């Protein structure tokens, strides 16, 4: 009888904790654009980490690793569900990466609870912010889900990104979850003791049963005595929050008096790579030509609008036949004829065109494969003036696994699996191009690149007046995916106080002013164009000058604090023994 009660208690305890983890995953997902709420519910981000923090502060070190793995997998399965649309492997790979990441993060957060029991929430807060920055670095760098991006529509608040980057917004948004976790945990421990770390075997059953009842007790945990102990940090946070909002209202500008340029943004509502999957060469060529007809028709409509555009922008890889390759080598007559028609059309235009295309070159040093004619592909945007390609930018930061896998020799089987999964690999570009056209300069981060602050910052440092993002998110077939991408583009404008315009295959094609406000947007999943008036601003921000210094600070601070805590804890253990 006692064994049955004990098993049921453990099962109930596990289910409650699993519910808390899933609740945290759900709140996190809902705070961003999602399948239910198109623009997300940003206020949920301020408390979304609280449920799993309660678990971390109550469980053992080894158990926290398991809970972290569950949280990481479920959170990104919900948040980035659209990855499986592209290929199930892409989804499983990403979800598994975050299973590992969050298992490690939970481990370090539990170490913080062991080393710093009095101010654990502050250390855990620093660890979380260090993790957010770290996961955007290197080959696996991925910015989706940085908690600050959930506030993309709270325009006054996000103005501090011009000083701190998105990391300052993340710090403000994450803090309430950590502070409240300290209040809940301390009050529960004071009343009932720690249910997992006391090690009291005799009272284990009663402890488990007590913790099962802890959830409703947490609702009564906000007593004045505990809040008073932690009021200083809450006051500091509140002062910084109010200061940030005041700065935001003061910093926002009216751009009606600024000089402007007109940029036409084309959205042809086609997944450019679907044509390449056609069963016959004739069907592929027909699809390519249909895309060209749509692109030129939409461009002509935009060019006929008033005021006349000074630049026309087509999305990422909007035109599939390789312009340079077929012009130079002409090894496929049908593709060359389509390229010829494009160049003929462009030669009659009196405004520049920026076109996304595969910039293929013959380079035996990089590709020794004679069967593939030594072809090397670059994901590129090309500026055409009077039909001539005058400048080109090749994508620098490629998407891991789907666009780039530099470990072919080390992991040949993984490389082969990715190739068989219809992956199109690109070679990396190295030059941060600043295009020059009459009246202004611009740079063109390609798709995924506008999710990283450092890329747009480098473009602005080199003289770009405008950021022009060309994107193909059509493969995801998801408005959530397109809006999640848009949340990050907004921050690039605020960080550098530069306008950004976006030309996308299926959405979100839009214009964003330097305040981060979307001034025009095309209807998603439709053939459309926008003729956007874009202000030219020359202001330099603190973020543009110093970059991601706050993210680096959090990494250094987390490392030093944990190292000090480990040494102090070890010394105390030795003294006691």
Secondary structure, DSSP 4 states (H G I P E B T S, - for coil): -HHHHHHHHHHHHHHHHHHHHHHHHHHHHHHSS-SSSTT--GGGGGTTTHHHHHHHTTS-HHHHHHHHHHHHHHHHHHHTTTHHHH-HHHHHHHHHHHHHHHHHHHHHHHHHHHH-SSSHHHHHHHHHHHHHHHTTSSTT---TT-GGGGGTT-HHHHTTHHHHTHHHHHHHHHHHHHHHHHHHHHHHHHHH--TTTS--STTHHHHHHHHHTHHHHHTT---HHHHHHTHHHHHHHHHHHHHHHHHHHHH---GGGS-EEEEEEEE----TTTGGG-SSHHHHHHHHHHHHHHHHHHHHHHHTSSSPPSEEE--TT-S-S-HHHHHHT---HHHHHHHHHHHHHHHT-SSEEEEEEE--EE-TTT---TTTTTEE--EEEEEEETTEEEEEEE-SSPPBTTTB---TTT-HHHHHHHHHTT----PPP-----EEETTEEEE--BGGGGG-HHHHHHHHHTT-SEEEEEE--GGG--HHHHHHHHHHHHHHHHHHT-EEEEEESSS--EEE-TTS-EEEEPPTTS-EEEEEEEE------HHHHH-SHHHHHHHHHHHHHHHHHHHHHHHHHHHH-
